[in-house]
Amino acid sequence: MINVKNRLKCSGCSACMNICPHDAISMKPDKEGFIYPVIDKNKCINCNKCIRVCPYNNEWEPPHDMQKCIVGYNLNPDEREAGSSGAIFSLLAMQTLEDGGVVFGAAYDKDFMVFHSKAETPEQLKSLIGSKYLQSRIETSYRQVQEYLQNNRKVLFVGTTCQIAGLKGYLRKDYDQLLCVDFVCLGIPSPLVWKDYLVTYFPGETIIHVNFKSKSRGWHTFSLAIDTDKQHFSKDGKSTFFFSGYFKGLYSRPCCSDCIFKNNKNRISDITLSDSWGCEEFAAEMDDNKGLSNIIIHNDKGDKAFLSIKNKICYKQVEFEKIIEGNKNYYYSLPMGSRRDEFWSEYDGSEKKVLFRKYCSSNYGIKKVYRTIKLSLKGLFRKRKYDCF
Ligand SMILES: Cc1cc2nc3c(=O)[nH]c(=O)nc-3n(C[C@H](O)[C@H](O)[C@H](O)COP(=O)(O)OP(=O)(O)OC[C@H]3O[C@@H](n4cnc5c(N)ncnc54)[C@H](O)[C@@H]3O)c2cc1C
């Protein structure tokens, strides 16, 4: 039976829980709020299926050479506004629905924690759009995906690379009608810290809506926007305590500090999406601060999916090396911060306002002034030359 001794070697993907034929595994949060498998020994029959499906017990050699890299954005302005970068996900998702398929992605639950949910209609799809900076609980999604695939339905599954590895480990078989899309991921922050952040700064208020990457100040300066029954809160994301502590490596999941799923140029997914950070160097003429995506296509299946939506995108092809120059998180894992242990040792006994101020303050204001001057100077020399397809 699975036994996580080293927390660096479990991403919480839940493949073990999904495969267990006796439902002997449940995913329970540890003291940092991250879920890990817990075995009910009375139910376990020692079949070891859980060990076999675990992505940490398998070699993940990406099977294909990379096909191509695209930089682009969704031509529909409303959809583009709603997406975290260029809103490419919503196009892939709509295409899946039009083909009679099902889309799996991350949605908020009633407490604004995150779980994997499915959409079979454009209305249901709305809840899956946008980046949620928390670990999404997979629950029984892999079982559901398998059922749809066995019934010959198309499935689009979007998640972190470790979740895609979990799904593939669970399925143990390639399905033509399954499209897997991951994204460049800097790590997954603790759901417990998020819960306490909300309770601390919005006490007694009912949360109505959260947007971790609102574009109200533009895409480059993403904002954390929270609507409650009493206020509309919106602040430059990088200067909030929540994101600042995340960037300092204080509370990402331990395994994210050395992510084994992003060691390769090619990925286990069919397509990887990301923000097109650094686009001023290779697609400045497409950057109107409304959101631009990198679409990294790993294989024929990914290419076919891209071709099916390309007439709804303004795009151009770019070399992989150029994209990666601006978005090093493709390979890079954010190490655990030097104050991570200290932060967690004080966590339980501290007043959270004091704790957040002590550890999560940001010096982002100074960096932002420098960046604004740099971008304005570049804008003066920018030429517009690109085609919309
Ligand atoms: C935790 C996290 C860290 C990220 N880090 C980076 C980064 O360092 N660099 C970078 O370039 N891009 C990063 N991204 C990706 C980026 O924010 C966009 O999600 C991506 O570019 C796709 O944008 P879009 O506009 O096409 O689609 P969107 O509409 O934004 O779609 C995002 C998709 O991801 C799914 N999703 C959202 N949150 C989660 C979650 N917590 N777990 C699993 N699936 C989720 C949604 O269901 C949706 O399918 C990160 C995203 C997340 C969630």
The ligand as a Gaussian input file, in Angstrom:
#p B3LYP/6-31G(d) Opt

LIG

0 1
 C       -1.375000      27.814000      -9.840000
 C       -1.040000      28.366000     -11.196000
 C        0.260000      28.806000     -11.438000
 C        0.590000      29.334000     -12.695000
 N        1.866000      29.777000     -12.911000
 C        2.200000      30.303000     -14.109000
 C        3.512000      30.778000     -14.366000
 O        4.379000      30.758000     -13.494000
 N        3.799000      31.260000     -15.621000
 C        2.864000      31.297000     -16.601000
 O        3.178000      31.740000     -17.697000
 N        1.602000      30.837000     -16.396000
 C        1.251000      30.349000     -15.180000
 N       -0.027000      29.875000     -14.973000
 C       -0.928000      29.701000     -16.142000
 C       -1.671000      30.946000     -16.574000
 O       -2.101000      31.691000     -15.450000
 C       -2.906000      30.616000     -17.415000
 O       -3.747000      29.737000     -16.707000
 C       -2.623000      29.944000     -18.724000
 O       -1.767000      30.773000     -19.460000
 C       -3.915000      29.692000     -19.512000
 O       -4.570000      30.879000     -19.700000
 P       -5.875000      31.038000     -20.610000
 O       -6.197000      32.501000     -20.613000
 O       -5.692000      30.347000     -21.910000
 O       -6.963000      30.178000     -19.872000
 P       -7.753000      30.346000     -18.492000
 O       -9.172000      30.626000     -18.748000
 O       -7.039000      31.222000     -17.571000
 O       -7.719000      28.821000     -18.027000
 C       -6.948000      28.271000     -17.042000
 C       -7.205000      26.771000     -17.040000
 O       -6.487000      26.163000     -15.973000
 C       -7.374000      25.484000     -15.100000
 N       -6.955000      25.792000     -13.755000
 C       -7.071000      26.986000     -13.127000
 N       -6.592000      26.904000     -11.882000
 C       -6.165000      25.646000     -11.707000
 C       -5.595000      24.950000     -10.617000
 N       -5.367000      25.530000      -9.453000
 N       -5.275000      23.650000     -10.786000
 C       -5.531000      23.020000     -11.959000
 N       -6.075000      23.634000     -13.031000
 C       -6.388000      24.929000     -12.902000
 C       -8.743000      26.059000     -15.375000
 O       -9.764000      25.116000     -15.136000
 C       -8.648000      26.387000     -16.828000
 O       -8.905000      25.231000     -17.549000
 C       -0.389000      29.382000     -13.715000
 C       -1.696000      28.942000     -13.449000
 C       -2.022000      28.438000     -12.205000
 C       -3.437000      27.962000     -11.955000

